[in-house]
Amino acid sequence: MEWPMKMTETERLIGMRMEQVMLRRRRWGKTVLAGAVVIWLVLVILLCSVFFGKKSGEYTTDIPCVSSYHEIYRYFSGLLEKQDRYMLEEGGNLTALMKSLSSTGGVNGSAVQVGRSVETYTPMNQREKGIGEADYAVTDGRWIYTLSSKKKQHTVHIFRPDGKKTQEVQSIPVPLPEDRDGKRYKLYRSPIWEEYNAELYVSGNILTVVEEIQGNFEWDIKTVAYFYDISDMEHPKEIRHTIQNGNYNTLREYDGMLYLVTQQIKVPVTAMKEENKDRYIPGLDGELLGTQNIILPPDSDGNAYTMVSSWKLSGDVQKRDVKAIIGRYLDVYMTEKNLYLSTTLYGDTDKNEKYDQTRIVKLQLYQGHLIGDKTETMQGTITSSFGIQEREDKLYVITQILHYQYEDDPDMIGTVIGSTEVCAYAFDQNFRLLSKQKNIAKDEDIKAVRFLDDMGYVVTYQQQDPLFSIDFSDPKNLKVMDKIEMPGFSGYLHPVKDDLLLGIGEAEDGNAKISLYDITDNNKLSIYDEKEIDHIKYNNVLEDYRKIFIDEENNIAGFGGTDYGDSDDEKEENREQNYYVLYHYDRDGKLQQIGEYPVKKEYRGFINQKFIGMRIGAWFYVIPEETSRQEDMEIVPYS
């Protein structure tokens, strides 16, 4: 019996089971047998419809799981033959791969004015609306949660927000777990950034804390997630914890389901034996994943793998599913229905390949189940998670293509970039290419991408430094609507009210800049207003979109930056100083600075450039990383 090509793996397995049952019962009469066949087929359809929420035949998959551990071993051992500089990372960590005094007054000592009584709180900025994300400081409107690391252990600090009367009400020392031999792990500290990587998240009465831990070997990095019941704030209690292989990447949550993403980025292939499966097979809580949970996409690169586990945030917090994808899939984008992982497939210089490519793996999410759905490759590199956007049943992607130029000069080592271009793609729900638009920006580097409905906006920087608008409304006919040239660039774009696009970036001289773009007519873009902050040379939004503050109700945006002062002047007033700035934006007043607050908290002897702003009720809180006391915060009126 042949099954249709469009059946899912689960449908196929159910169908095979039904076939086995029917074969054992052939002694039945023809009539009874025919009726049984009909009944079983109906059951198959109903089961698949219930499980996937779709009709039979509508859901397809082209991502097979591996057939054996030996298949994974062959992949990793095969990397030794290539010895590509991008394949075997000997140093660094995930952070390296993926990177790129309190005052009570505002400007002239004034408070922020929003013109109305504020009784709620402003949610943290998210990549996708409705998809929760973790950070080192978060709020649920009732409490403020922060993390600090002292004596090689993390502690959660919980504060009751009450303006200047804000007080810590609880602290939770986060324990370090033990391995199977009873030996306690230690915190993993990045050898490059000399930092610990930990974040927290709150959903209802469950607090989740994630931190990286170090095993007995350099490559043995794991992420532990602790789940706490905080329904009784005076007596928080641990529900459970889980240990997942790899460095911590991100934590996302939707509809009470939490997704933990980690990467093992240094599989030790140079000293790997097939029998040492724990070195190259993904693991969760000390158990190797079964082959039915491991995916090996075609053309995967790197001595790495990515793991995704899902957890139901209720009761005793049960694991729902887990999947691992072999290869270096570092970039994550998640919607209500799907989770996308992407990686760069670097051009093979031995074969004189002309450009890099991007491979995207799509996992369908259904009530916490992770279903290997589709995978596709395209030219160019996605420069940030904002370069990919799901829109109804379509997927929009914007990449930057670097065209390699090979030299015949024997003294020339490696390759050079001959030219660059920006390329836009539109795919349907089955990852079929609908159309692509190349040559959007010649010899420009992408600095920011943002999608709004069926429009894509791209900021580039090199020669003309323009803002482009790209129309995706007809996925089979993408087209560039307009472009405007501007000094400097915006590294982050955020759609706001009244057909305006907010940009945070740098002016030509390197100073921080905030801009408003008029997108009323995408055929005629214009810079509505812009302000340069002449004493701030660095702003934290360019490195982490979660650090921007957006109050959509009151049209207020905020971010942090650093004034590096005069490095040759040893006077205290001329040293480095952090600031947090707030701007009001609208069509009437354009851009107006309404608050600027010095924020100073040293972290291991250095100025702390990581801080986040949040509004709760009638107060605004600026919270640096490693905050453990109310005195570490900058708290100003927001009324």
C-alpha positions in Angstrom: 0.0 0.0 0.0 1.5 3.4 -1.0 0.8 6.4 1.1 0.4 9.9 -0.5 3.6 12.0 -0.6 1.9 14.8 1.3 1.2 12.8 4.4 3.0 13.8 7.6 5.2 11.5 9.4 2.6 11.0 12.1 -0.1 10.3 9.5 2.2 7.8 7.9 2.9 6.0 11.2 -0.8 5.9 12.1 -1.6 4.6 8.6 1.0 1.8 8.9 -0.4 0.8 12.2 -3.9 0.6 10.8 -2.6 -1.5 7.9 -1.0 -4.0 10.2 -4.2 -4.4 12.2 -6.2 -4.9 9.0 -3.8 -7.5 7.7 -4.1 -9.6 10.9 -7.9 -9.6 10.4 -8.3 -10.8 6.8 -10.3 -13.7 8.0 -13.2 -11.3 8.3 -15.9 -11.3 5.6 -15.5 -8.9 2.7 -18.4 -6.7 3.9 -17.1 -6.5 7.4 -13.6 -5.8 6.1 -14.7 -3.1 3.8 -16.6 -1.4 6.7 -13.6 -1.7 9.0 -11.4 -0.1 6.3 -13.7 2.8 6.1 -13.9 3.2 9.8 -10.1 3.0 10.2 -9.6 5.6 7.5 -12.1 7.9 9.1 -10.2 7.5 12.4 -6.9 8.3 10.7 -8.3 11.5 9.3 -9.9 12.5 12.6 -6.8 11.8 14.6 -4.6 13.8 12.3 -7.1 16.6 12.1 -7.2 16.8 15.9 -3.5 16.6 16.3 -2.5 19.1 13.6 -5.6 21.2 13.5 -5.6 20.8 9.7 -7.4 18.5 7.2 -5.6 15.4 6.0 -3.4 16.1 3.0 -3.1 19.8 3.7 0.0 19.5 5.9 3.3 18.4 4.3 6.8 18.0 5.5 10.2 17.7 3.7 12.4 17.5 6.8 13.1 13.8 7.7 14.6 12.9 11.0 17.9 11.0 11.1 17.8 7.3 10.8 20.6 6.5 13.2 23.2 8.1 15.5 25.8 6.9 13.0 24.3 9.4 10.5 25.1 12.2 12.9 28.6 10.9 13.5 29.3 10.8 9.8 28.2 14.4 9.5 30.5 15.7 12.3 33.5 13.5 11.4 33.1 14.7 7.8 33.9 18.3 8.9 37.5 17.3 9.5 37.9 16.7 5.8 36.7 20.2 5.0 38.7 22.1 7.7 36.8 25.2 6.7 37.6 28.3 8.7 33.8 28.7 9.3 33.3 25.1 10.2 35.4 24.4 13.2 35.2 27.1 15.9 38.0 26.6 18.4 37.3 29.5 20.6 34.6 32.0 21.6 31.0 31.4 22.6 27.5 32.1 21.5 27.6 35.7 22.5 30.7 36.3 20.4 29.2 34.6 17.4 26.0 36.4 17.6 27.4 40.0 18.2 28.3 41.8 16.7 25.4 58.2 40.1 21.5 58.2 40.5 19.6 61.4 39.7 16.0 62.4 40.5 15.5 64.9 37.7 15.1 64.9 34.0 16.1 67.7 31.6 16.6 70.8 33.8 15.4 68.7 36.7 11.9 68.3 35.2 9.7 65.2 35.3 8.4 63.3 32.3 5.0 64.7 31.3 2.5 62.5 29.5 -0.6 64.6 30.1 -2.7 62.0 31.8 -2.9 59.8 34.8 -1.2 56.5 34.3 -2.3 53.4 36.2 -1.0 50.5 34.1 2.4 49.5 32.9 4.2 49.5 29.6 5.1 46.0 28.3 8.7 45.3 27.3 9.6 45.6 23.7 9.2 42.3 21.7 10.3 41.1 18.3 6.8 39.8 17.6 3.8 41.2 19.3 2.2 38.6 21.6 5.4 36.5 21.9 7.0 37.0 25.3 10.8 37.2 25.7 13.2 36.9 28.6 15.7 39.5 29.7 18.0 40.3 32.7 15.3 42.6 34.2 11.5 42.3 33.6 8.2 43.4 35.0 4.7 42.0 35.0 3.2 45.3 36.3 3.0 43.9 39.9 6.7 43.4 40.6 10.1 44.1 39.1 12.5 41.1 38.7 16.2 41.5 38.3 19.3 39.2 38.3 22.7 39.7 39.9 25.7 37.4 40.1 27.9 37.4 43.2 30.3 34.7 44.5 29.7 32.8 41.3 26.0 32.4 41.9 22.9 34.1 40.5 20.3 35.7 42.7 16.8 36.8 41.7 15.7 40.1 43.3 12.0 40.9 43.4 11.0 44.5 44.1 7.6 46.0 44.9 7.5 49.1 42.5 6.4 52.2 44.4 8.4 55.1 43.0 11.0 56.3 45.5 9.6 53.9 48.1 10.4 50.8 45.9 11.6 48.0 48.1 13.0 44.5 47.7 10.5 42.0 49.0 12.2 38.7 48.1 15.5 37.3 46.9 15.9 33.8 45.5 19.4 32.3 45.3 19.6 30.3 42.1 21.2 26.9 42.9 23.8 25.2 40.7 22.6 21.7 39.7 24.5 18.5 40.2 25.5 16.0 37.5 24.7 12.3 37.7 27.9 11.7 39.8 26.8 14.2 42.4 29.3 16.8 41.3 28.0 20.4 41.2 28.3 22.3 38.0 29.8 25.8 38.0 28.6 28.9 36.2 29.9 29.3 32.7 31.7 32.6 32.1 32.5 33.8 28.6 36.2 33.9 28.0 35.9 36.8 25.6 33.3 39.0 27.3 34.0 37.8 30.8 30.3 37.7 31.5 27.8 35.3 32.8 24.8 34.7 30.5 21.5 34.5 32.4 17.9 35.8 32.0 14.5 35.5 33.5 10.9 35.5 32.5 7.5 35.7 34.3 4.2 34.2 33.1 1.4 34.3 35.6 2.6 32.8 38.8 5.6 31.0 37.3 9.1 32.6 37.3 11.6 31.0 34.9 15.4 31.6 35.4 17.9 30.4 32.8 21.7 30.4 33.2 24.7 28.8 31.5 26.7 26.1 33.4 30.1 24.5 32.7 30.7 20.7 32.8 34.0 18.9 33.1 35.2 19.8 29.6 35.6 23.0 27.8 33.0 22.1 25.2 30.5 20.8 27.8 28.3 24.0 28.1 24.7 23.5 29.2 21.8 25.7 30.0 19.7 25.1 33.1 16.2 26.5 33.4 14.6 26.8 36.9 10.8 27.1 37.2 9.5 28.7 40.5 6.0 29.0 41.8 5.7 32.6 43.0 2.0 32.6 43.8 3.0 33.2 47.5 5.7 35.8 47.2 6.8 35.3 50.8 7.4 31.6 50.1 8.5 31.0 46.5 9.3 27.4 45.7 11.1 25.6 43.0 8.8 23.5 40.8 11.5 21.8 38.8 14.5 22.4 36.7 15.8 21.1 33.3 19.3 20.9 31.9 19.6 21.3 28.1 22.8 20.9 26.2 24.4 24.0 24.7 24.8 27.8 25.3 21.6 29.8 26.0 20.2 31.6 23.0 16.7 32.7 23.7 13.5 32.0 25.6 10.1 32.7 24.0 6.6 32.2 25.3 3.1 32.1 23.7 -0.2 31.2 25.3 1.4 29.6 28.3 3.8 27.5 26.4 7.5 28.3 26.9 10.2 27.5 24.2 13.9 27.2 25.3 16.4 27.5 22.5 20.1 26.6 23.0 23.1 25.9 20.8 26.0 23.5 21.3 28.5 25.5 19.2 31.7 23.6 19.8 31.0 19.9 19.2 34.5 18.5 19.8 34.9 16.8 16.4 38.7 16.9 16.5 38.7 14.4 19.4 35.5 12.5 18.7 34.9 8.8 18.7 31.7 7.2 17.6 31.1 5.4 20.9 31.3 8.7 22.9 27.8 9.7 21.9 27.4 12.3 24.6 29.9 14.5 22.8 27.9 14.9 19.6 24.3 13.7 20.2 22.0 16.4 21.7 20.8 15.7 25.2 18.2 16.9 27.7 18.4 16.1 31.4 21.3 13.7 30.9 19.4 11.6 28.3 20.3 11.5 24.6 17.5 12.5 22.3 16.0 9.7 20.1 16.7 9.8 16.4 13.0 10.7 15.9 13.7 14.1 17.6 16.9 15.0 15.6 16.8 16.7 12.2 19.8 17.0 9.8 18.9 19.5 7.0 20.8 19.3 3.8 24.0 21.4 3.4 24.2 22.1 7.2 27.4 23.8 8.3 29.4 23.9 11.5 30.4 21.7 14.4 27.2 22.7 16.2 23.6 21.8 16.8 20.5 23.8 18.0 18.0 22.4 20.5 14.4 23.6 21.1 12.3 22.3 24.0 8.8 23.3 24.9 7.2 23.5 28.4 3.7 24.0 29.6 3.8 26.8 32.2 1.1 25.4 34.6 1.0 23.0 37.5 4.2 21.0 37.7 5.5 22.4 34.4 5.7 19.4 32.1 7.9 19.0 29.0 5.8 18.9 25.8 8.4 18.3 23.1 12.0 18.6 22.1 13.8 18.8 18.8 17.4 19.2 17.7 18.7 20.5 14.4 22.2 19.6 13.4 24.3 22.6 12.2 24.9 26.2 13.3 21.4 27.6 13.4 21.9 30.7 15.5 19.1 33.1 14.4 15.6 32.6 15.8 12.3 34.1 14.8 9.0 32.9 16.3 5.3 33.6 15.6 2.2 32.2 17.1 2.2 29.3 14.6 5.8 28.7 13.7 9.4 28.9 14.8 12.1 29.7 12.2 15.8 28.9 12.6 18.3 30.2 10.1 22.0 29.8 9.3 24.5 31.1 6.8 26.0 28.6 4.4 29.3 30.2 3.5 30.5 30.0 0.0 33.1 27.3 -0.7 36.3 29.2 -1.8 37.8 26.0 -3.1 35.0 25.8 -5.6 35.1 29.5 -6.3 31.5 29.9 -5.2 30.3 33.5 -5.8 28.2 34.2 -2.6 26.9 32.9 0.7 23.5 31.5 1.2 20.9 31.3 4.0 19.1 28.2 5.0 15.8 28.5 7.0 14.3 25.6 8.9 10.7 26.0 9.8 9.2 24.2 12.8 5.4 24.2 13.1 4.1 24.8 16.6 0.9 23.0 17.6 0.0 23.1 21.3 3.7 22.9 22.2 4.5 20.2 19.7 7.5 20.9 17.4 6.8 19.6 13.9 9.6 19.6 11.4 7.9 21.4 8.5 9.9 22.9 5.7 13.4 24.1 4.8 14.6 26.4 2.1 17.8 28.0 0.9 18.2 31.4 -0.7 21.0 33.7 -1.8 22.5 36.1 0.7 22.5 36.5 4.5 19.8 37.6 6.8 21.5 40.4 8.8 19.1 40.3 11.8 15.9 38.6 12.9 13.9 41.5 11.5 14.9 40.4 8.0 12.3 37.6 8.1 8.5 38.2 8.7 5.5 35.9 8.6 2.4 37.5 7.1 -0.7 35.4 7.2 0.2 32.5 5.0 3.3 34.2 3.4 6.9 34.5 4.5 8.9 37.6 3.5 12.7 37.6 3.7 15.3 40.3 3.0 18.9 39.3 2.6 22.2 41.0 1.7 24.3 39.3 -1.0 28.1 39.7 -0.9 29.5 38.8 -4.3 33.0 37.3 -3.9 35.7 38.2 -6.4 38.6 35.8 -6.9 42.0 37.2 -7.7 44.6 35.5 -10.0 47.4 37.3 -8.2 49.4 34.6 -6.3 50.2 37.1 -3.6 46.5 37.7 -2.9 45.3 35.5 0.0 41.6 34.5 0.1 38.8 36.5 -1.5 37.6 40.0 -1.7 34.1 41.4 -1.9 33.5 42.6 -5.4 30.0 44.1 -4.9 27.0 43.8 -2.6 23.2 43.9 -3.2 20.0 43.7 -1.3 17.5 41.0 -2.3 13.8 40.5 -1.2 11.9 37.2 -1.3 8.3 36.1 -0.9 7.4 32.5 -0.1 4.1 30.7 0.4 3.2 28.6 3.4 4.9 25.6 1.8 8.1 27.5 1.2 7.5 27.7 -2.5 9.2 30.8 -3.9 6.6 33.2 -5.2 9.0 35.9 -6.4 12.3 37.7 -5.6 13.6 41.2 -6.3 17.3 41.6 -6.7 19.6 44.6 -7.1 17.6 46.7 -4.6 20.7 48.5 -3.2 24.0 48.2 -4.9 27.2 48.3 -2.8 25.3 49.1 0.4 25.2 47.3 3.7 21.9 46.6 5.5 21.7 48.4 8.8 18.0 47.9 9.7 14.9 46.0 8.4 11.3 46.3 9.5 8.1 45.0 8.0 4.7 46.7 8.5 1.8 44.7 7.0 2.7 44.2 3.4 5.5 46.8 3.3 9.2 46.2 4.0 11.5 49.1 5.0 15.3 48.7 4.7 18.0 51.1 5.8 21.4 50.7 4.2 24.7 52.4 4.9 27.8 52.9 2.8 27.6 55.5 0.1 24.1 57.0 -0.2 22.7 55.8 3.2 19.1 55.5 2.0 15.8 54.2 3.4 13.9 51.9 1.0 10.2 51.0 0.9 9.4 47.6 -0.7 5.9 46.6 -1.6 5.1 42.9 -0.8 1.3 43.2 -1.4 1.6 41.3 -4.6 3.9 38.4 -3.5 4.4 37.5 -7.2 5.5 41.0 -8.1 7.8 42.6 -5.5 8.8 46.1 -6.2 10.7 49.0 -4.7 8.4 52.0 -4.1 10.8 54.7 -3.2 14.1 55.6 -1.4 15.4 58.6 0.4 18.9 59.5 1.1 19.9 60.7 4.6 23.0 61.5 6.7 24.0 58.7 9.0 21.7 55.7 9.4 19.0 54.1 11.6 20.0 50.7 13.0 16.6 50.0 14.5 13.1 50.8 13.0 9.8 50.8 14.9 6.4 51.5 13.4 4.4 54.0 15.5 1.1 55.9 15.2 0.0 58.2 12.4 1.9 56.5 9.6 5.3 57.3 11.1 8.4 55.1 11.4 10.7 55.7 14.3 14.4 55.2 13.8 17.3 54.9 16.3 20.8 55.1 15.0 23.9 57.2 14.4 24.6 60.5 12.8 27.6 60.9 10.4 29.8 61.9 13.3 28.9 58.9 15.3 26.6 60.7 17.7 23.3 58.9 18.7 20.3 60.0 16.5 16.6 59.5 16.7 14.5 60.0 13.5 10.9 60.1 12.4 10.1 59.0 8.8 6.8 59.8 7.1 5.4 56.6 5.5 2.0 58.0 4.6 2.8 57.5 1.0 5.3 54.7 0.3 5.9 56.2 -3.1 7.1 59.4 -1.5 9.1 58.7 1.7 10.4 61.7 3.7 12.3 62.4 6.9 9.7 64.0 9.1 12.0 65.0 11.9 15.4 64.0 13.4 17.4 64.9 16.5 21.0 64.3 17.2 22.3 63.8 20.7 25.7 65.3 20.5 27.2 64.0 23.7 26.1 60.3 23.3 28.3 58.2 21.1 26.8 54.8 21.9 23.2 53.6 22.2 22.2 50.1 23.4 19.3 49.6 21.0 21.7 49.0 18.1 22.9 45.8 19.9 19.6 44.7 21.4 16.1 45.7 20.2 14.7 44.7 23.7 16.4 47.7 25.2 14.1 50.3 23.5 11.2 51.6 25.5 8.0 52.3 23.5 4.9 53.7 25.2 2.4 53.5 22.3 -0.4 55.1 24.2 1.4 58.3 25.1 3.8 58.4 22.1 7.0 58.2 24.1 10.2 56.3 23.2 13.4 55.9 25.3 16.8 54.3 25.0 20.2 54.4 26.7 23.6 55.6 25.6 27.1 56.5 26.8 29.0 59.8 26.9 32.6 58.7 26.8 33.8 62.1 28.1 37.4 63.1 27.8 39.5 60.0 28.3 42.6 62.2 28.9 41.0 64.1 31.7 41.1 62.4 35.1 38.5 64.7 36.6 35.3 62.9 37.8 33.0 65.1 35.8 34.8 64.3 32.6 34.7 60.6 32.9 32.4 58.1 31.1 28.8 58.6 31.9 25.6 56.7 30.9 22.4 58.5 30.1 18.8 57.4 29.5 16.8 59.7 27.2 13.1 59.9 26.6 11.5 61.5 23.5 7.9 62.4 22.7 6.9 61.9 19.1 3.8 62.9 17.1 2.8 64.8 13.9 2.2 68.0 15.8 5.3 68.4 18.0 7.5 66.0 15.9 10.4 64.9 18.2 10.8 66.5 21.6 13.2 65.4 24.3 11.4 65.2 27.6 13.8 63.5 29.8 17.6 62.8 30.1 18.8 61.0 33.2 22.4 60.2 34.2 22.7 56.5 35.2 25.9 55.3 36.7 26.6 51.8 38.0 30.0 50.2 37.6 30.1 46.5 36.9 33.4 44.7 37.7 35.2 48.0 37.5 33.8 49.2 34.2 31.0 51.5 33.2 27.8 49.4 32.8 26.4 50.0 29.3 23.5 47.6 29.7 20.4 49.1 31.2 16.7 48.9 30.4 13.8 51.3 31.0 10.3 50.4 32.1 7.2 52.3 33.1 5.0 51.1 36.0 2.1 53.3 37.0 3.2 56.9 37.4 6.9 56.1 37.7 9.7 55.4 35.2 12.5 53.0 36.2 16.0 52.7 34.6 17.5 49.4 35.6 21.2 48.6 34.9 22.3 45.0 34.5 23.3 43.3 37.8 20.9 45.5 39.8 20.5 44.1 43.3 19.4 47.1 45.3 16.8 49.9 44.9 19.7 52.3 45.0 21.0 50.9 41.7 17.9 52.1 39.9 17.1 55.5 38.4 13.5 56.3 39.4 11.7 59.4 38.1 8.1 60.6 38.0 6.1 59.6 34.8 2.9 61.6 35.2 
